[in-house]
């Protein structure tokens, strides 16, 4: 009989291996089948030791719940990894379930999200992986890995969306919408050959009960700038703007890997800095981090005003506030907005259509009619709108020959299209091969002490464009500009496509990517208003044209609540940077894949 019982035990035993993350909570069911074990004796063992009602392991509590039919472990720590065995005695049969728990502290990302919201699970495929199919996502479960996305790279489920519409692009991130508590767990992103790209620990938990926001503990006005004459403040802002600019490019290029791209980092950063004027507590720290600013940089707003004054020769910038007259707009915020940003609050009207017309009219005026439609509507629930608009006009210091020429432009997919071009057989320009970028770069001086940099990958292939984009960092750009500044111009043949870009960026997604989800959910804007207001919409639209005369560009942002070359021919996809040499800050950044 002994051997017969042993055989039965072997047949009625299960073992599951779980990989969990420190800080999470897990519940191990004794059995997940529908078999009725109610009333039967249950025993649990942890690493061979009987578990009674509760066993603390340092700060972790291992607790038997549901009359012994489940085990709760919270919070997970390295000390609790091991073997957990549940045994149910039914007459002469023992039902045994075994969990082997591994604590994995190597997750690349940990996300904590509330139920009902969306979560972006990051995954970036290395350049060396040239697969044309989507990566594979899996979730760890007690029954083994559960595929989260189709292995053939097709459409994901109703709640799961690919972040990039192109399966061959490096960004293989996914978005899970309308999260529920059961979505919490460990997720893996892998290649078809099982190469691990990323591991994401997703925590889904309800927000704790929050008492109404009280602004009594927060100052109403932004702190004054000490030592206003110091020359160290301007470089701090310049470096932050450069870092912020490349962070924006990283997110925007991943979302649209093969399309034209254009944005104005100075417009986006200025409207966020304006909002930062009223941010307090954790919201202020989040915004400082997103803007790549040092904490408590009290001189930010003064330096932003001085920067606007330095740029006044070529870049026209305006800021504006529209507010609901029923809201409690802080007088100190209104006064400092006027002082630092030249924005005098304007009351919204009681007509949604007239409000949209009023705001779009202001944007059109500020951008010289380059942008005439920023907002489609202004909902009646809107309490506050912060706006920034910039307009740039720079003439070529050396004109192109006006011949009405056309030339063949090679697109990313190899297709060739005839496009109008700017051409000169003898153009004095500085060019260089930048090994760090694996690209050829040319600098075109413009009036107003500005320059247009054209970064040309080594071929029209998407992989070469992505390689350049992956290597674009603030430090690389600084070295690139320093190298070009030390080089002498040469007379060569130059061909640039005439372009006219008019692009609207997805600012709502971008702000969440920058770590500013709290603006939509629990913003502390006590310096702006004692009312609890949340960001409901954000818009950014940018325009840029290369013409015979030079560069024309405009942008508007709203928050509701070396080697020498004999020729330089940009007749394949390229990256452009419009830079203020005088202020040493980026004005516009873009990518041209189709002129």
C-alpha positions, -999 to 999 in steps of 0.1 A, spaced: 0 0 0 29 24 7 41 22 -29 6 26 -42 0 58 -22 34 71 -34 23 66 -70 -10 84 -64 9 113 -48 31 117 -78 2 117 -102 -17 143 -82 11 168 -77 16 201 -95 46 225 -95 45 261 -106 75 284 -109 68 321 -103 91 351 -109 80 381 -88 93 416 -81 104 431 -47 77 454 -33 48 435 -50 21 414 -32 11 379 -43 -16 354 -34 -9 317 -39 -41 297 -43 -38 262 -29 -55 249 -61 -69 267 -91 -91 239 -103 -128 237 -97 -126 207 -74 -144 212 -41 -119 210 -12 -142 229 13 -139 215 48 -109 193 40 -77 199 61 -51 220 44 -14 224 54 12 248 40 50 244 42 76 270 33 110 255 26 99 224 45 87 244 76 51 242 86 33 275 83 7 283 110 -14 314 109 13 339 101 51 340 96 69 374 94 101 375 73 117 408 83 92 434 69 73 407 49 42 389 62 34 354 50 -1 347 60 -26 318 54 -60 331 43 -93 318 31 -94 290 56 -61 278 45 -69 277 8 -46 305 -2 -13 321 10 -7 359 11 28 373 8 32 411 12 54 429 4 77 406 -16 113 406 -5 144 386 -14 141 367 19 108 350 9 120 332 -22 119 295 -20 94 265 -22 58 267 -10 39 235 -7 1 232 -1 -13 198 8 -50 188 10 -59 155 26 -89 137 10 -94 102 25 -64 82 14 -53 107 -12 -31 138 -7 -34 166 -32 -2 185 -34 5 219 -51 40 233 -52 51 269 -59 88 277 -66 90 315 -60 120 334 -74 124 371 -65 137 390 -95 152 424 -87 164 428 -123 132 443 -139 142 471 -163 110 491 -154 85 493 -126 52 510 -132 26 518 -106 -8 527 -122 -43 531 -109 -72 510 -122 -90 524 -152 -60 542 -165 -36 532 -193 0 519 -189 28 521 -214 51 491 -211 85 500 -227 105 477 -249 132 488 -273 147 465 -299 185 470 -305 196 483 -338 214 450 -345 180 432 -346 167 437 -381 134 417 -376 104 430 -396 79 415 -372 66 427 -338 84 414 -307 66 389 -284 51 401 -251 44 376 -222 29 379 -188 41 356 -160 12 336 -145 10 306 -121 2 285 -152 32 297 -171 39 325 -196 7 340 -212 12 356 -246 0 392 -245 3 400 -282 -1 379 -314 31 361 -324 25 370 -360 27 408 -353 -9 414 -362 -35 434 -343 -33 433 -306 -63 427 -283 -89 453 -276 -71 466 -246 -36 462 -259 -21 485 -286 13 487 -302 30 520 -295 46 521 -329 25 514 -361 56 500 -378 66 465 -366 102 469 -379 109 500 -358 130 497 -326 102 508 -303 82 476 -294 64 492 -265 27 484 -259 -1 502 -241 -26 484 -219 -58 504 -216 -85 504 -189 -63 486 -164 -78 462 -138 -61 448 -107 -56 414 -123 -33 431 -149 -6 435 -123 24 413 -127 56 407 -145 58 412 -183 86 403 -207 93 415 -242 113 391 -263 125 386 -299 112 356 -319 145 339 -309 138 344 -272 162 372 -267 150 393 -237 146 430 -246 129 442 -214 111 432 -182 84 453 -168 69 450 -133 33 465 -134 16 474 -102 -21 482 -104 -35 495 -72 -62 519 -63 -51 553 -51 -53 559 -14 -81 580 -1 -69 616 -7 -81 645 14 -90 676 -6 -60 697 -17 -52 724 8 -29 752 -3 -23 767 31 11 751 34 24 763 0 37 798 -9 15 818 -32 44 833 -52 75 819 -68 107 825 -49 129 855 -59 161 849 -79 191 855 -57 222 871 -73 204 881 -105 236 893 -121 253 859 -119 265 846 -152 261 810 -142 223 809 -145 221 813 -183 242 782 -191 220 762 -167 190 770 -188 208 765 -221 219 730 -210 184 721 -197 168 732 -230 193 711 -250 187 680 -229 149 686 -230 150 690 -268 166 656 -273 143 639 -248 113 652 -268 129 639 -301 135 605 -285 98 601 -276 83 617 -308 106 597 -332 97 564 -315 60 571 -319 63 580 -356 94 562 -368 91 569 -405 70 601 -409 79 638 -411 85 653 -377 86 688 -364 84 705 -330 96 736 -312 114 727 -280 116 763 -269 78 767 -273 70 735 -254 95 742 -226 84 778 -222 47 769 -217 57 742 -192 80 767 -174 50 791 -173 29 764 -157 58 755 -133 54 791 -120 22 778 -103 33 743 -94 40 732 -59 51 701 -39 55 669 -59 40 684 -90 68 710 -90 95 683 -86 80 662 -114 79 692 -138 115 702 -129 126 666 -137 107 666 -170 122 699 -180 157 686 -171 161 715 -146 179 713 -113 156 713 -83 147 747 -69 162 766 -98 147 799 -85 162 819 -114 144 799 -141 117 825 -149 140 854 -149 164 836 -172 135 826 -195 125 863 -198 162 872 -205 164 844 -231 133 857 -248 149 892 -250 181 877 -264 162 859 -291 141 889 -300 161 897 -332 150 866 -350 124 847 -329 92 864 -319 77 848 -288 44 854 -270 26 839 -240 -10 842 -230 -34 832 -203 -71 826 -209 -92 819 -178 -127 813 -166 -137 844 -146 -154 821 -120 -121 804 -111 -99 817 -83 -69 828 -103 -40 837 -80 -31 874 -81 6 865 -75 6 841 -105 -11 867 -127 15 894 -117 45 871 -121 31 858 -155 30 893 -167 65 901 -154 83 870 -166 63 859 -196 45 890 -208 12 872 -204 -18 893 -191 -48 871 -182 -78 874 -205 -112 862 -195 -129 834 -215 -163 842 -229 -195 823 -223 -195 811 -259 -174 780 -268 -172 789 -305 -162 825 -298 -135 813 -274 -119 790 -300 -120 818 -325 -104 843 -300 -76 819 -292 -69 808 -327 -69 845 -337 -42 852 -311 -21 823 -323 -24 834 -360 -13 869 -350 17 857 -330 29 833 -358 24 857 -387 -6 835 -399 17 805 -403 -6 787 -378 -42 797 -379 -59 766 -363 -45 753 -330 -78 744 -311 -109 730 -327 -130 739 -297 -129 751 -261 -152 731 -239 -174 750 -215 -157 732 -186 -124 748 -194 -110 768 -164 -76 779 -178 -56 778 -210 -19 786 -211 -5 794 -246 29 800 -261 36 809 -297 69 815 -316 76 828 -351 110 826 -368 122 841 -400 159 837 -411 173 846 -445 202 826 -460 234 845 -456 244 831 -490 216 828 -515 208 797 -536 206 800 -574 170 805 -584 165 781 -613 132 763 -604 151 730 -605 137 696 -595 157 666 -584 152 629 -574 145 624 -537 149 588 -524 123 579 -497 128 554 -469 113 526 -489 135 532 -519 109 550 -540 121 580 -560 101 612 -563 109 644 -582 108 674 -559 116 711 -562 150 719 -547 173 747 -537 205 743 -556 238 760 -560 268 747 -578 292 769 -558 280 773 -522 303 782 -493 293 760 -465 309 740 -436 304 703 -438 318 674 -417 315 637 -413 306 630 -376 316 594 -367 296 594 -335 264 600 -355 274 580 -386 262 610 -406 273 639 -427 264 673 -414 262 707 -430 257 741 -412 239 768 -431 242 803 -415 211 824 -413 204 860 -404 197 868 -368 227 848 -356 210 815 -362 220 784 -381 202 755 -398 220 721 -393 211 693 -418 221 659 -405 222 634 -433 224 596 -426 247 575 -448 218 561 -469 181 563 -473 174 532 -453 153 534 -422 179 515 -402 205 542 -410 181 570 -400 173 551 -367 210 546 -360 216 584 -362 185 591 -340 197 566 -314 230 584 -312 217 619 -310 223 631 -275 230 666 -261 267 658 -257 270 645 -292 253 676 -306 275 699 -286 306 681 -300 292 682 -335 286 720 -333 320 726 -317 336 707 -346 317 726 -372 325 759 -355 363 752 -358 360 741 -395 364 765 -424 337 767 -451 344 752 -485 328 760 -519 309 729 -530 277 720 -548 247 720 -525 212 706 -531 184 709 -505 147 700 -511 122 727 -507 100 717 -478 69 729 -461 61 711 -429 29 716 -408 27 690 -381 6 686 -349 22 665 -321 4 643 -297 11 664 -266 -11 644 -242 9 612 -248 42 631 -248 35 647 -214 28 613 -199 60 600 -215 79 628 -198 66 616 -164 39 643 -160 8 620 -157 1 637 -123 -9 669 -142 -39 649 -155 -47 632 -123 -36 650 -91 -18 682 -99 -8 706 -71 -11 740 -88 -15 760 -55 6 788 -69 -19 792 -97 -52 787 -80 -66 773 -47 -91 755 -69 -83 718 -77 -77 720 -115 -63 692 -137 -48 692 -172 -75 681 -197 -58 687 -230 -24 698 -245 -17 708 -281 14 716 -301 16 726 -338 47 735 -357 53 749 -392 86 752 -411 95 760 -447 128 761 -467 125 786 -495 148 805 -518 149 833 -492 156 813 -461 138 795 -433 103 804 -420 90 787 -390 63 790 -364 49 770 -335 22 772 -309 17 752 -277 -13 751 -255 -20 735 -222 -57 732 -213 -57 722 -184 359 658 -404 362 650 -440 354 675 -468 328 666 -495 327 679 -530 289 681 -527 262 681 -501 229 667 -514 201 662 -490 180 641 -514 172 614 -489 156 615 -454 174 638 -431 172 655 -397 172 693 -393 180 715 -363 172 752 -363 196 767 -337 201 801 -322 238 807 -322 234 839 -302 214 822 -273 229 787 -279 195 770 -277 174 748 -301 145 766 -317 130 739 -339 139 702 -345 125 680 -372 129 651 -396 121 650 -433 113 617 -449 89 630 -476 95 666 -488 
